[in-house]
Amino acid sequence: MMKRIGWMICGIILCVNGFASDLHIGTSEVDITPELPVALMGQFHLRIAQEANTPLKANVIALESRDGENGLDTVVFVSCDLVYITNQVWQKVREEVRRRIPGFSMNKIILSATHTHTSPVLTDESDNPSFLYKLPDQGVTQVRDYRAFLVDQIATGIVEAWANRGKGKMSWGLDRAAIPYNRRVVYKDGEAVMYGNTVTPRFDNIEGYEDHDVHSLFFWDESDQLLGMTVEVACPAQEVEGNMEIDADYWHPVRERIKKQYGSGVVVAGWIGAAGDQSPHPIYRKKALERMRKLSNTSRMDDIANRIVEAINRTYDVVQKDKQDEVVLEHQARNIELPMRKVTVDEYLESRRISQEAAAEIARDPAKSDQLNTRMTWYGAIVKRYEAQKTNPNPQYETEIHVIRLGDVVVCTNQFELFTDFGLQMQARSKALQTIVVQLAGSGTYLPTSKAVRGGGYSAVCQSNAVGPEGGAILVEETLELINGMWED
């Protein structure tokens, strides 16, 4: 049985009743590029980056509704060029902001990741993760050092955005751009494989839907100077996921083009929509797409950025005529417990075997830890989960969700790599005019649908999931309860 726990934060009664108030806006952008060399996160083998192809950024949009001198409600969005946001980083950022701004409600701060796989490793033994790299003790930036730098930079950005906030305006809209591909290939026997081969008689279908909506929120000062924007794309930033350099992926060229077009001071906060089964990589018709890329002398990265920026521009051209200076801002958050995915006996036995084999191989040849340590710990975590189930047969997973109403639009966040179908359910049943789902506002792990679990494969096996489809359904209902409670019938 799922239960709600901990705290809830909500808007003042005026906001709950749909009271439009003055909107104050602050923005900032800070650099979170690590000192090199540094270990990269996102692949099963250890990669050490010696160079940075692009900087990494944290982009901050701070919003406050006010009635005269009285603050009513607040939200601080922070988009980070990272794989995900660890619990330790999130908590330390909140604590540091509260230290620097006494009395600030740290639960109003939302950190989310763009899921670039060419960003630094964030986890070590102090996080108790299930996916550990064996980093050299010397010669690379250590996790603890990067984490301290990251927390300081993000907190600095939040404080700066909060300090420079002023009365402003906003507008919102959406357009469509074909960015993501569903990356789960299903064969005629029902098996599903991430990035599976489609050039085979076994190929049957692509497992799920692709969400091509691009949602944009625009923020101006009182003089109609554009301050910043949030842009949501239901596709993780993984175009160069296997590279060996620090890289913000497609969000870097998007930001560069937006700044060139609208002004160097414009802050662009990128959000990833529900996209646990999505990717920017083509799954079929690859040769035809490659031919077009070569003929047009355009890289895949340029193509992605062009499509996103074109969608932003089309939206901007329409909604700049509909700026709102009095907006309902209501921010609610809830800590909930979701049922964890149970580990079966067969899954336990297989995981124990693989973990033990990897450990034995590392013992024979320690140099292989670069390749095998993540495999050992990834499968080893399932062994620990199964043992824990013996004394706690109904384990629960605590997670934090946020719902923010901004005028007629709502933003809802979750920590997972949420399969797209769950995001579509939220959008379809929401009472908001426009519903923006933001994933990876937290520590990640895939959350698959029932059909994905039946097909199996990476992202839908127990090793990939802390929470299964049952928990996903509850997450949808809890989110919708918060959303729809903000709109009267």
C-alpha positions in Angstrom: 0.0 0.0 0.0 1.4 3.3 -1.1 1.4 6.1 1.5 2.2 9.7 1.5 4.8 10.7 3.9 6.9 13.6 5.1 5.9 17.1 4.1 3.7 19.0 1.7 4.3 22.6 0.6 1.6 24.6 -1.1 0.6 28.0 -2.2 -1.3 30.4 0.0 -5.1 30.2 -0.1 -5.2 33.1 -2.6 -3.1 31.0 -5.0 -5.1 27.9 -4.5 -8.2 29.8 -5.4 -6.6 30.9 -8.7 -5.5 34.4 -7.6 -3.3 36.0 -10.2 -0.5 38.0 -8.6 2.6 40.0 -9.7 5.4 37.7 -11.0 9.0 38.4 -10.0 11.7 36.8 -12.1 15.4 36.2 -11.6 17.8 34.3 -13.8 21.4 33.2 -13.7 23.8 30.8 -15.5 26.8 29.2 -13.8 29.6 27.0 -15.1 29.8 23.5 -13.6 32.6 22.3 -15.9 35.0 20.1 -13.9 38.7 20.3 -13.6 40.4 17.9 -16.0 41.1 15.1 -16.3 37.8 13.7 -14.9 35.9 10.4 -15.0 32.7 10.4 -17.1 29.4 8.9 -16.1 26.9 7.1 -18.4 28.6 4.0 -19.7 29.4 0.6 -18.1 33.2 1.1 -18.7 35.3 3.8 -17.1 36.1 6.8 -19.4 38.6 9.5 -18.4 38.1 12.8 -20.2 41.2 14.8 -20.9 39.4 17.6 -22.8 36.2 19.5 -22.7 34.4 19.8 -26.0 31.8 22.3 -24.5 31.4 23.8 -21.1 28.8 22.3 -18.7 26.2 24.7 -17.3 23.6 25.0 -14.6 20.8 27.4 -15.7 18.5 28.9 -13.0 15.0 30.5 -13.3 13.7 31.8 -10.0 10.1 32.8 -9.8 8.2 34.5 -6.9 4.5 35.6 -6.8 4.0 38.8 -4.8 1.1 40.8 -3.5 2.7 44.2 -2.9 5.6 43.5 -0.6 4.3 40.1 0.5 5.8 37.0 -1.1 3.1 34.4 -1.8 4.8 31.4 -3.4 8.1 30.5 -5.0 9.8 28.0 -7.3 13.5 27.8 -8.3 14.2 25.7 -11.4 17.8 24.6 -11.9 18.7 22.7 -15.1 22.1 21.0 -14.9 24.2 19.4 -17.6 24.5 16.1 -15.7 23.4 12.5 -16.0 21.2 12.9 -13.0 21.0 14.6 -9.6 22.1 12.5 -6.7 20.3 12.8 -3.4 23.5 14.0 -1.7 23.9 16.9 -4.2 20.3 17.9 -4.0 20.3 18.0 -0.2 23.7 19.8 0.0 22.5 22.5 -2.5 19.4 23.1 -0.5 21.3 23.3 2.8 23.9 25.7 1.3 21.2 28.0 -0.1 19.4 28.1 3.2 22.7 29.0 4.9 23.3 31.8 2.4 19.7 33.0 2.4 18.4 32.5 6.0 14.8 31.5 6.1 14.6 30.5 2.5 12.3 27.4 2.0 14.8 24.9 0.6 11.9 22.6 -0.6 11.1 25.3 -3.2 14.3 24.4 -5.1 14.1 21.8 -7.9 17.2 20.4 -9.6 16.9 18.4 -12.8 19.4 16.9 -15.2 19.6 16.9 -19.0 21.1 13.4 -18.9 24.2 14.1 -20.8 26.4 11.0 -20.7 29.6 13.0 -21.1 29.5 14.7 -17.7 31.4 13.8 -14.5 30.9 10.8 -12.2 28.8 12.0 -9.2 28.6 8.8 -7.1 30.9 7.0 -4.7 30.6 4.8 -1.7 29.2 7.7 0.4 26.0 7.7 -1.8 25.4 3.9 -1.4 24.7 3.6 -5.1 24.2 0.4 -7.1 26.5 1.5 -9.9 30.1 2.3 -9.0 33.2 3.1 -11.0 36.6 2.2 -9.7 38.4 5.6 -10.1 42.1 6.1 -9.8 43.1 7.6 -6.5 45.3 10.2 -8.2 45.6 11.9 -11.5 41.8 12.6 -11.9 39.4 14.9 -10.2 37.9 13.0 -7.3 34.1 12.7 -6.9 34.1 14.4 -3.5 36.0 17.4 -5.0 33.8 17.8 -8.0 30.7 17.4 -5.8 31.8 20.2 -3.5 32.5 22.4 -6.5 29.2 21.6 -8.0 27.2 22.3 -4.9 29.0 25.7 -4.5 28.4 26.7 -8.1 24.7 25.8 -8.1 24.1 27.5 -4.8 25.8 30.6 -6.1 23.6 30.6 -9.2 20.5 30.3 -7.1 21.5 33.1 -4.8 22.3 35.3 -7.8 19.0 34.6 -9.5 17.1 35.2 -6.2 19.0 38.5 -5.7 18.4 39.9 -9.2 14.7 39.0 -9.4 12.4 41.8 -10.4 8.8 42.3 -11.6 8.3 40.7 -15.0 6.1 38.8 -17.4 5.8 35.4 -18.9 4.1 33.5 -21.7 3.9 29.9 -22.7 3.3 27.6 -25.7 4.3 24.5 -27.6 5.3 23.4 -31.1 6.5 20.0 -32.6 9.9 18.8 -33.6 10.9 15.3 -34.4 13.8 14.8 -32.0 13.4 11.5 -30.1 13.2 7.9 -31.4 11.7 5.2 -29.3 14.8 3.0 -28.8 13.2 -0.3 -27.8 13.0 -2.8 -30.7 10.5 -5.7 -30.3 10.9 -9.0 -32.1 8.3 -11.5 -33.1 8.8 -13.7 -30.1 8.1 -10.7 -27.8 11.6 -10.0 -26.8 12.6 -6.3 -26.6 16.1 -4.9 -27.0 17.3 -1.4 -26.5 18.8 -0.2 -29.8 18.0 -3.7 -31.2 18.8 -4.6 -34.8 15.8 -4.0 -37.2 17.5 -5.4 -40.3 16.3 -8.9 -39.5 13.2 -11.0 -40.3 12.8 -11.2 -36.5 11.9 -7.5 -36.3 8.3 -6.9 -35.4 7.7 -3.3 -34.1 9.0 -0.4 -32.1 7.6 -0.7 -28.6 6.2 2.7 -27.9 5.1 6.2 -28.8 7.4 9.1 -29.5 6.5 12.5 -28.0 7.6 15.2 -30.4 6.1 18.2 -28.5 8.5 21.0 -27.6 7.2 23.0 -24.6 8.5 26.6 -24.0 8.0 29.1 -21.2 9.4 32.6 -21.8 10.2 35.2 -19.2 10.6 39.0 -19.7 11.3 42.0 -17.5 8.9 44.9 -17.3 10.5 46.5 -20.3 9.9 43.4 -22.4 13.5 42.4 -22.4 13.7 38.6 -22.7 15.4 37.2 -19.6 15.2 33.5 -20.0 13.2 30.5 -21.1 12.6 26.9 -20.2 12.4 24.4 -23.0 11.2 20.8 -22.6 12.1 18.1 -25.1 11.1 14.4 -24.5 14.6 13.2 -25.4 17.7 12.7 -23.2 20.8 14.6 -24.3 22.7 11.5 -25.6 23.8 12.3 -29.1 27.5 12.0 -28.2 26.9 9.7 -25.2 29.9 7.4 -25.9 32.5 10.1 -26.4 35.6 10.7 -24.2 35.3 14.5 -23.8 33.2 16.6 -21.5 30.1 17.7 -23.5 26.7 19.2 -22.8 25.4 17.5 -25.8 22.7 19.1 -27.9 21.8 21.7 -25.3 25.0 23.5 -25.9 24.3 24.4 -29.5 20.7 25.2 -28.7 21.8 27.7 -26.0 24.5 29.2 -28.2 22.0 29.8 -31.1 19.3 31.2 -28.7 21.8 33.6 -27.2 23.0 34.7 -30.6 19.5 35.4 -31.7 17.9 36.8 -28.5 20.8 38.2 -26.5 23.9 36.8 -24.7 22.2 37.3 -21.3 19.2 35.0 -22.1 19.2 32.0 -19.8 18.0 28.7 -21.4 17.0 26.0 -18.9 16.7 22.7 -20.7 14.2 20.1 -19.4 13.9 16.4 -20.4 10.3 15.2 -20.7 9.2 11.6 -19.9 11.7 9.8 -22.1 13.0 6.7 -20.4 12.4 4.7 -23.7 13.6 7.6 -26.0 16.9 8.5 -27.6 18.1 10.9 -30.3 19.6 8.0 -32.2 17.8 6.7 -35.4 16.6 3.1 -35.1 15.7 2.4 -38.7 16.1 4.1 -42.1 19.6 5.0 -41.0 21.2 5.0 -44.4 18.7 7.4 -45.9 19.1 9.8 -43.0 22.9 9.5 -43.2 22.7 10.4 -47.0 20.6 13.5 -46.2 23.0 14.5 -43.5 26.0 14.3 -45.8 24.3 16.1 -48.7 23.3 18.9 -46.4 26.7 19.0 -44.8 25.0 19.0 -41.4 26.0 17.0 -38.4 23.4 15.0 -36.3 24.1 17.5 -33.5 23.4 20.5 -35.7 20.2 18.9 -37.0 18.9 18.3 -33.5 19.7 21.8 -32.4 18.2 23.3 -35.6 14.9 21.5 -35.0 14.7 22.5 -31.4 15.5 26.2 -32.1 13.1 26.3 -35.0 10.3 25.0 -32.7 11.3 27.6 -30.0 11.2 30.4 -32.6 7.8 29.4 -34.0 6.4 29.3 -30.4 8.0 32.6 -29.5 6.6 34.4 -32.6 3.1 33.4 -31.5 3.1 33.8 -27.7 5.1 37.0 -27.4 1.8 38.6 -28.2 0.3 37.1 -25.0 2.6 38.2 -22.2 1.1 37.9 -18.8 2.2 40.2 -15.9 -0.2 38.8 -13.4 0.1 35.0 -13.1 -1.2 32.4 -10.7 1.9 30.7 -9.2 1.2 27.7 -7.0 3.9 25.2 -6.0 3.0 22.0 -4.3 5.3 19.1 -3.5 4.8 15.7 -1.9 6.9 12.9 -0.6 5.4 9.6 -1.5 6.3 5.9 -1.2 6.0 3.7 -4.2 6.2 -0.1 -4.1 9.6 -1.3 -5.2 9.9 -3.8 -8.0 10.3 -7.3 -6.5 13.3 -9.4 -7.3 12.5 -12.9 -8.3 14.5 -16.0 -7.4 15.7 -16.4 -11.0 16.7 -12.7 -11.2 18.5 -13.1 -7.9 20.4 -16.2 -9.0 21.4 -14.7 -12.3 22.6 -11.5 -10.7 24.6 -13.3 -8.0 26.3 -15.4 -10.7 27.2 -12.4 -12.9 28.4 -10.3 -9.9 30.5 -13.1 -8.5 32.1 -13.8 -11.9 32.9 -10.1 -12.4 34.4 -10.0 -8.8 36.5 -13.1 -9.5 37.8 -11.7 -12.8 38.8 -8.5 -11.1 40.6 -10.4 -8.3 42.6 -12.3 -11.0 43.4 -9.1 -13.0 42.8 -5.8 -11.1 43.3 -3.9 -14.3 39.9 -5.2 -15.5 38.1 -3.2 -12.8 37.8 -0.4 -15.3 35.5 -2.6 -17.4 33.9 -4.8 -14.7 33.4 -2.8 -11.5 30.1 -1.3 -12.6 28.9 -4.7 -13.8 29.9 -6.3 -10.4 28.1 -3.5 -8.4 25.1 -3.3 -10.7 24.2 -6.9 -10.4 25.4 -7.0 -6.8 22.8 -4.5 -5.8 20.1 -7.0 -6.9 21.6 -9.6 -4.6 21.3 -7.1 -1.7 17.7 -6.2 -2.7 16.7 -9.9 -2.7 18.3 -10.5 0.7 16.5 -7.4 2.1 13.1 -8.7 0.8 13.4 -11.7 3.1 12.8 -9.4 6.1 10.8 -6.8 4.3 8.7 -8.5 1.7 6.9 -5.2 0.6 9.8 -2.7 0.3 8.8 0.9 -0.5 10.7 3.6 -2.4 10.5 7.2 -1.2 10.4 9.8 -3.9 9.7 13.5 -4.2 7.3 15.0 -6.7 6.6 18.6 -7.5 3.7 20.3 -9.3 3.9 24.0 -10.2 1.0 26.0 -11.7 2.0 29.0 -13.7 -1.1 30.6 -15.2 -2.8 28.1 -17.4 0.3 25.8 -17.6 1.5 23.2 -15.1 5.0 21.8 -14.6 5.2 18.4 -12.9 8.5 16.8 -11.9 9.7 13.3 -11.0 13.1 11.7 -10.4 12.9 8.8 -12.8 13.8 8.0 -16.4 10.1 7.8 -16.9 8.8 5.8 -19.9 6.9 8.1 -22.3 3.5 6.4 -21.8 3.4 7.6 -18.2 4.1 11.2 -19.3 1.3 11.0 -21.9 -1.1 9.8 -19.3 -0.3 12.8 -17.1 -0.7 15.2 -20.1 -3.9 13.6 -21.4 -5.8 13.7 -18.0 -4.5 17.0 -16.7 -6.9 19.9 -16.3 -4.2 22.4 -17.2 -4.2 24.0 -20.6 -0.6 22.8 -21.1 1.2 20.2 -19.1 4.9 19.9 -19.0 6.5 16.7 -17.5 10.1 17.0 -16.3 12.0 13.8 -15.5 15.3 13.3 -13.8 14.5 15.8 -11.0 16.5 13.5 -8.8 18.6 10.4 -8.8 17.2 8.6 -11.9 16.6 4.8 -12.5 14.3 3.7 -15.2 10.5 3.4 -14.6 9.1 1.1 -17.3 5.6 0.2 -18.5 4.1 -3.3 -18.1 4.6 -4.0 -21.8 8.3 -3.1 -21.5 8.7 -5.4 -18.5 7.2 -8.2 -20.5 9.7 -7.6 -23.3 12.6 -7.4 -21.0 15.9 -5.9 -22.0 18.0 -3.1 -20.6 15.9 -0.3 -19.0 13.1 -2.8 -18.2 14.9 -5.5 -16.2 15.0 -5.4 -12.4 18.7 -4.2 -12.5 17.5 -1.0 -14.2 14.5 -0.4 -12.0 14.0 0.5 -8.4 10.3 0.9 -9.1 8.2 -1.1 -11.6 5.0 -0.4 -13.5 2.7 -0.6 -10.4 4.7 2.3 -8.9 4.5 4.1 -12.2 0.7 4.0 -12.2 0.7 5.3 -8.6 3.1 8.1 -9.6 0.7 9.2 -12.4 -2.3 9.2 -10.0 -0.5 11.2 -7.3 0.8 13.7 -9.8 -2.6 14.2 -11.4 -4.3 14.6 -8.0 -1.9 17.5 -7.3 -2.4 19.0 -10.7 -6.2 18.7 -10.9 -6.6 20.0 -7.4 -5.2 23.3 -8.6 -8.1 23.8 -11.0 -11.7 24.1 -10.0 -14.3 22.3 -12.0 
